[in-house]
Amino acid sequence: MSINCSICGKALEQGNDSLSEDCGGDCWECIDEIEADMGDNYAIQQLRK
């Protein structure tokens, strides 16, 4: 059974996609964007990669 991000619907925990990591029901890609919008430098750098 696959679990999807509650924000964008992306399948979570896909081994070939590091941004699909499960962050409490949301993917790291969505959470990273939210944190980057809040000014978090680590998140900004991750999104630039």
VEXDOFI-469992 format. One line per field, with one value per atom (N, C-alpha, C): atom name; residue number from 1; x, y, z. Coordinates in Angstrom, 3 decimals, padded with zeros to 6 digits. Last residue first. Layout:
BEGIN
site	CA, ...
pos	NUM, ...
px	X, ...
py	Y, ...
pz	Z, ...
END
This chain:
BEGIN
site	N, CA, C, N, CA, C, N, CA, C, N, CA, C, N, CA, C, N, CA, C, N, CA, C, N, CA, C, N, CA, C, N, CA, C, N, CA, C, N, CA, C, N, CA, C, N, CA, C, N, CA, C, N, CA, C, N, CA, C, N, CA, C, N, CA, C, N, CA, C, N, CA, C, N, CA, C, N, CA, C, N, CA, C, N, CA, C, N, CA, C, N, CA, C, N, CA, C, N, CA, C, N, CA, C, N, CA, C, N, CA, C, N, CA, C, N, CA, C, N, CA, C, N, CA, C, N, CA, C, N, CA, C, N, CA, C, N, CA, C, N, CA, C, N, CA, C, N, CA, C, N, CA, C, N, CA, C, N, CA, C, N, CA, C, N, CA, C, N, CA, C
pos	49, 49, 49, 48, 48, 48, 47, 47, 47, 46, 46, 46, 45, 45, 45, 44, 44, 44, 43, 43, 43, 42, 42, 42, 41, 41, 41, 40, 40, 40, 39, 39, 39, 38, 38, 38, 37, 37, 37, 36, 36, 36, 35, 35, 35, 34, 34, 34, 33, 33, 33, 32, 32, 32, 31, 31, 31, 30, 30, 30, 29, 29, 29, 28, 28, 28, 27, 27, 27, 26, 26, 26, 25, 25, 25, 24, 24, 24, 23, 23, 23, 22, 22, 22, 21, 21, 21, 20, 20, 20, 19, 19, 19, 18, 18, 18, 17, 17, 17, 16, 16, 16, 15, 15, 15, 14, 14, 14, 13, 13, 13, 12, 12, 12, 11, 11, 11, 10, 10, 10, 9, 9, 9, 8, 8, 8, 7, 7, 7, 6, 6, 6, 5, 5, 5, 4, 4, 4, 3, 3, 3, 2, 2, 2, 1, 1, 1
px	019.086, 019.738, 018.836, 017.259, 018.116, 018.832, 016.189, 015.348, 016.176, 018.352, 017.860, 017.017, 018.512, 019.616, 019.173, 016.078, 016.357, 017.449, 016.487, 015.426, 015.654, 018.556, 018.760, 017.730, 017.310, 018.425, 018.660, 014.017, 014.969, 016.066, 011.972, 013.327, 014.373, 009.494, 009.637, 011.069, 009.941, 009.144, 009.244, 011.218, 011.994, 011.255, 009.063, 010.139, 010.994, 007.598, 006.989, 008.079, 009.440, 008.965, 008.359, 009.656, 010.831, 010.419, 007.119, 007.546, 008.736, 007.223, 006.226, 006.651, 009.427, 009.411, 008.421, 008.741, 009.778, 009.781, 005.158, 006.486, 007.471, 003.183, 003.502, 004.899, 003.082, 001.979, 002.142, 005.469, 004.181, 002.983, 007.146, 007.284, 005.920, 008.669, 007.430, 007.705, 010.428, 010.485, 009.216, 010.681, 009.433, 009.419, 013.136, 012.131, 010.784, 014.570, 014.832, 013.813, 013.658, 013.310, 013.458, 013.939, 014.698, 014.439, 012.182, 013.622, 014.451, 009.544, 010.038, 011.562, 007.899, 008.901, 009.320, 004.736, 005.784, 006.705, 003.514, 003.727, 004.915, 001.871, 003.039, 003.152, -000.092, -000.506, 000.625, 000.364, 000.474, 000.064, -000.541, -000.544, -000.589, -000.284, -001.612, -001.692, 001.366, 001.461, 000.070, 000.317, 000.589, 000.622, 001.379, 000.806, 001.220, 000.624, 001.423, 000.648, 000.843, 000.000, 000.882
py	022.607, 021.407, 020.789, 024.413, 024.845, 023.664, 023.054, 023.271, 023.704, 023.174, 021.875, 022.043, 025.932, 025.250, 023.909, 026.307, 027.049, 026.352, 024.711, 024.371, 025.071, 026.144, 024.749, 024.358, 028.675, 028.560, 027.131, 029.593, 028.605, 028.349, 031.342, 031.859, 030.885, 030.463, 031.060, 031.552, 029.237, 030.464, 031.212, 026.984, 027.955, 029.288, 025.657, 026.146, 027.180, 025.079, 025.870, 026.480, 023.471, 024.725, 025.641, 021.318, 022.126, 023.471, 020.219, 020.795, 021.725, 019.306, 020.298, 020.995, 017.507, 018.572, 019.669, 015.626, 016.591, 017.748, 015.164, 014.863, 015.971, 014.366, 015.249, 014.906, 012.721, 012.648, 013.569, 013.337, 013.407, 013.433, 013.191, 014.182, 014.357, 010.793, 011.070, 012.005, 011.626, 011.218, 011.671, 012.446, 011.756, 011.258, 013.436, 014.418, 013.779, 011.288, 011.715, 012.745, 008.714, 010.127, 010.599, 005.999, 006.726, 008.232, 005.067, 004.932, 005.746, 006.813, 006.212, 006.230, 007.872, 006.837, 006.079, 008.676, 008.848, 007.639, 010.067, 008.841, 009.044, 013.237, 012.443, 011.194, 014.994, 013.682, 012.772, 017.449, 017.367, 016.020, 017.074, 018.378, 018.226, 014.530, 015.137, 016.511, 012.074, 013.371, 014.002, 008.644, 009.839, 011.083, 005.322, 006.477, 007.708, 002.144, 003.358, 004.488, -001.180, 000.000, 001.235
pz	-004.986, -005.537, -006.554, -004.014, -005.121, -005.766, -001.881, -003.057, -004.254, -000.103, -000.574, -001.842, 000.403, -000.272, -000.845, 001.776, 000.541, -000.258, 004.031, 003.081, 001.743, 005.266, 004.858, 003.798, 005.794, 004.846, 004.367, 005.983, 006.480, 005.438, 005.234, 005.336, 005.852, 004.647, 005.975, 006.217, 002.255, 002.244, 003.576, 003.271, 002.486, 002.432, 004.439, 005.286, 004.564, 002.102, 003.174, 004.046, 000.735, 000.133, 001.190, 002.519, 002.213, 001.623, 002.331, 003.605, 003.378, -000.352, 000.074, 001.356, -000.182, -001.179, -000.778, 001.728, 002.062, 001.067, 001.886, 001.346, 001.716, 004.789, 003.672, 003.165, 006.929, 005.981, 004.787, 008.292, 008.974, 008.044, 005.881, 006.957, 007.615, 004.032, 004.754, 005.930, 001.069, 002.472, 003.194, -001.489, -001.161, 000.289, -002.073, -001.666, -001.336, -003.043, -001.667, -001.176, -004.863, -004.772, -003.328, -004.853, -005.872, -005.828, -002.852, -002.687, -003.664, -001.667, -002.899, -002.848, 000.415, 000.673, -000.582, -001.181, -000.178, -000.110, -004.155, -003.387, -002.448, -004.055, -004.442, -003.561, -003.231, -003.708, -004.148, -002.024, -003.490, -004.075, 000.703, 000.042, -001.477, 001.640, 001.771, 001.104, -000.229, 000.424, 000.479, 000.131, -000.652, 000.222, 000.415, 001.085, 000.287, -000.905, -000.922, -000.262, 000.000, 000.000, 000.000
END
